[in-house]
Amino acid sequence: MSTNFKIILGIFYIICLSIVLYFVFSFIDLTKLTEYSYIKDNTRSLIEFKNDNLIFFSLCFFIFVVIWILLLGFGSPISLIAGFIFGKYLGTAICLISYTIGCSLLYTFANLYFRDLVKKYLESKIEKFKVFFNRNEFLYFMLFRFVGGGGIPFGIQNVLPVIFNMKIKNYFYATFLGLIPTTFIISSIGSGIESIIDNNQNPSIFEAILNPEINIPLISFLGILIISYFIKKKNF
């Protein structure tokens, strides 16, 4: 890959990230994020706008997430936000589709332009797993997604299959199916937070944790984190 292409890619990344940060800081006053009334009022306005413009808002969110994933962004905060805004079911659906498309595009891009770079820095760390992936790449990558990638950052998870030259079709479906549990759990937490804000005047953290809409998915998420930790510690 030429130096000029790397420079162009880096500039594009900085521009996209700057645009995202600009819109975030334009609509959110960080100095008031500790004020419950500010959070509740803006939550109500956001939900009302979403309800009045559901298709447009969903499409914008979808495009944003695809771009976010292409820029090696994290998945968990997006699932939380999606659950908060759209509810656990619609939020999960939007995230799954946008994650799968974004991850597949990123994988294709990395496979075309960054294959040597990925192999140089990551191949030695998962050399002993190549035989398993080569035996059944769809099954093992789906399980890999299911346990949160063993604690590996989401952006790196998305490009790891470059090492195995995984078929894009298998990558697409394994990603979609493997991300269902964690995406649904985190979206449920976001939906529970929105429900608490909407139904309570000023809930404490303790009250929020005791709410079944929060603690059940939270316990499930912690379970996945524990499994991921032991997998990463043993194998990576």
C-alpha positions in Angstrom: 0.0 0.0 0.0 1.5 3.3 -1.1 2.3 6.1 1.4 -0.1 8.5 -0.4 -3.0 6.2 0.1 -2.2 5.9 3.8 -2.1 9.7 4.1 -5.5 10.0 2.2 -7.0 7.3 4.4 -5.7 9.0 7.6 -7.1 12.4 6.5 -10.5 10.8 5.7 -10.5 9.1 9.2 -9.8 12.4 10.9 -12.5 14.3 8.9 -15.1 11.7 9.7 -14.2 11.6 13.4 -14.2 15.4 13.6 -17.7 15.5 12.1 -19.0 13.0 14.6 -17.4 14.9 17.5 -18.8 18.2 16.2 -22.4 17.0 16.2 -22.0 15.4 19.6 -20.6 18.5 21.3 -23.1 20.7 19.4 -26.2 19.0 20.9 -24.8 18.0 24.3 -23.8 20.3 27.1 -21.2 18.3 28.9 -21.3 20.6 31.9 -24.9 19.6 32.6 -24.6 15.8 32.2 -24.7 15.4 36.0 -28.0 17.2 36.2 -30.9 14.7 36.2 -33.4 17.3 35.0 -31.2 18.1 32.0 -30.9 14.4 31.1 -34.6 13.8 31.5 -35.7 16.8 29.4 -33.3 16.0 26.6 -34.3 12.4 26.7 -37.9 13.3 26.3 -37.2 15.6 23.4 -35.0 13.0 21.7 -37.6 10.2 22.1 -40.4 12.5 20.8 -38.3 13.5 17.7 -37.6 9.8 17.1 -41.3 8.9 17.3 -42.2 11.7 14.9 -39.5 10.8 12.4 -38.9 7.1 13.0 -37.8 6.0 9.5 -35.6 9.1 8.9 -34.0 8.8 12.4 -33.5 5.1 12.1 -31.8 5.5 8.7 -29.5 8.2 10.0 -28.6 6.1 13.0 -28.0 3.1 10.8 -25.6 5.0 8.5 -23.8 6.5 11.4 -23.2 3.1 13.0 -21.9 1.6 9.7 -19.4 4.5 9.4 -18.5 4.2 13.1 -17.7 0.5 12.6 -15.6 1.3 9.5 -13.6 3.7 11.7 -12.9 0.9 14.1 -15.4 2.1 16.7 -16.6 0.2 19.7 -19.8 -1.7 19.5 -21.1 -1.8 23.2 -21.7 2.0 23.6 -23.7 2.0 20.3 -25.9 -0.9 21.5 -26.5 0.9 24.8 -27.6 4.1 22.9 -29.7 2.1 20.5 -31.6 0.4 23.3 -32.0 3.7 25.0 -33.5 5.4 22.0 -35.3 2.6 20.1 -36.0 0.1 22.8 -34.4 -3.3 23.2 -36.0 -5.0 20.2 -35.8 -2.4 17.5 -32.5 -1.2 18.9 -31.1 -4.7 18.6 -32.4 -5.1 15.1 -30.9 -1.9 13.9 -27.6 -2.6 15.5 -27.3 -6.1 14.2 -27.9 -5.1 10.6 -25.6 -2.1 10.8 -22.9 -4.0 12.7 -23.0 -6.8 10.2 -22.8 -4.6 7.2 -20.2 -2.3 8.7 -18.0 -5.2 9.9 -18.3 -6.9 6.5 -17.2 -3.7 4.7 -14.3 -3.3 7.1 -13.2 -6.9 6.6 -13.4 -6.5 2.8 -11.4 -3.3 3.0 -8.8 -4.7 5.3 -8.5 -7.8 3.2 -7.8 -5.8 0.1 -5.4 -3.1 1.5 -4.2 -4.2 5.0 -3.7 -8.0 4.7 0.1 -7.8 5.2 -0.3 -5.4 8.1 -2.9 -7.6 9.9 -0.8 -10.7 9.4 2.4 -9.0 10.7 0.9 -7.9 14.0 -1.8 -10.5 14.7 -1.0 -13.8 13.1 1.5 -15.0 15.7 -1.0 -14.4 18.5 -3.6 -16.8 17.1 -1.4 -19.2 15.1 -2.6 -22.2 17.1 -6.3 -21.4 16.2 -5.8 -21.4 12.4 -6.4 -25.2 12.2 -9.8 -24.8 13.9 -10.9 -21.9 11.7 -9.7 -23.7 8.6 -11.7 -26.7 9.6 -15.0 -24.8 10.2 -14.5 -21.1 9.9 -18.2 -20.3 10.2 -18.8 -22.2 13.4 -15.7 -21.0 15.2 -16.0 -17.4 14.2 -19.7 -17.4 15.3 -18.7 -18.7 18.7 -15.8 -16.2 18.8 -18.4 -13.4 18.3 -20.8 -15.0 20.8 -18.3 -14.7 23.7 -17.4 -11.2 22.8 -14.2 -12.0 21.0 -12.5 -13.3 24.1 -12.0 -9.7 25.3 -10.3 -8.6 22.1 -11.3 -5.0 21.0 -14.2 -5.0 18.6 -12.3 -3.3 15.8 -9.5 -5.9 15.9 -12.2 -8.7 16.0 -13.5 -7.4 12.7 -10.2 -7.8 10.8 -8.8 -11.0 12.4 -10.4 -13.3 9.8 -8.1 -11.7 7.2 -5.5 -14.1 8.5 -7.7 -17.1 7.6 -8.9 -15.6 4.3 -12.4 -16.2 5.5 -15.2 -16.3 2.9 -17.2 -13.1 3.0 -20.5 -15.0 3.1 -19.4 -17.0 6.2 -18.1 -13.8 7.8 -21.4 -12.0 7.2 -23.7 -14.7 8.7 -21.3 -15.7 11.5 -21.1 -12.0 12.6 -24.9 -11.5 12.5 -25.7 -14.7 14.5 -22.7 -14.4 16.9 -23.5 -10.8 17.9 -27.2 -11.4 18.7 -26.7 -12.3 22.5 -24.4 -9.4 23.5 -26.2 -6.8 21.3 -29.6 -7.8 22.8 -28.3 -7.8 26.4 -26.7 -4.4 26.1 -29.6 -2.9 24.2 -31.9 -4.2 27.0 -29.7 -2.3 29.6 -30.1 0.9 27.5 -33.9 0.4 27.2 -34.1 -0.2 31.0 -32.2 3.0 31.7 -34.6 5.0 29.4 -37.6 3.4 31.2 -36.3 4.4 34.6 -35.7 8.0 33.5 -39.2 8.2 32.0 -41.0 6.7 35.0 -39.1 8.2 38.0 -38.5 11.6 39.3 -34.9 11.1 40.5 -33.9 7.5 40.9 -30.7 6.5 42.8 -28.1 4.2 41.3 -29.1 1.6 43.9 -32.8 1.8 42.8 -31.7 1.5 39.1 -29.6 -1.6 39.8 -32.5 -3.3 41.6 -34.8 -2.8 38.6 -35.3 -6.1 36.8 -35.0 -4.2 33.4 -31.4 -3.4 34.4 -30.1 -6.1 36.7 -31.1 -9.2 34.6 -29.4 -8.0 31.4 -26.5 -6.6 33.5 -25.9 -9.9 35.2 -26.0 -11.6 31.8 -23.5 -9.1 30.4 -21.2 -9.6 33.3 -21.4 -13.4 32.7 -20.2 -12.9 29.1 -17.4 -10.7 30.3 -16.2 -13.3 32.8 -16.3 -16.0 30.1 -14.4 -13.7 27.7 -11.8 -12.9 30.4 -10.9 -16.5 31.0 -10.9 -17.3 27.2 -8.5 -14.4 26.6 -6.3 -15.3 29.6 -6.0 -18.9 28.5 -5.7 -18.6 24.8 -4.4 -15.1 24.0 
